[in-house]
Amino acid sequence: MVKLSNTAKKMIMVVLVLVGIAIVASAVYYRSFAFVPFALGAVLGGALNVVKIFLLNRIVEKTLAGDAGVTVRSFYAQYFFRFLLTIAVLLAAVFVPFISLWGAAAGVGTFPIAAYSMRFFKIED
């Protein structure tokens, strides 16, 4: 089982809340079941962000623990992997007809907002 830091837990909560707000806002905007593709895209982007937070937490914990296997190259390799995951999700949203690209973009956009919002939380690890 992966032990998450308090920062990672709070980031996940912020991502989930923001995705929920985006889905509710799209339901209010469309006022019909036409919001479902947007909601699927937002959920896909939010799920990607949760995976990215898990990966980022793992590499940071290994680095702080002084693991000899973590090098600058492995840190950059994981960064590039997270970037490729983001590209894959956005491409999936482009080519899968029942997933909205705008919803996926809204879901992916929750990560930087969640990261920035950590400045306003009192985090005790």
Helices and strands as residue ranges (DSSP letters): H 6-30, G 33-35, H 36-64, H 72-95, H 101-108, H 110-117, G 118-120
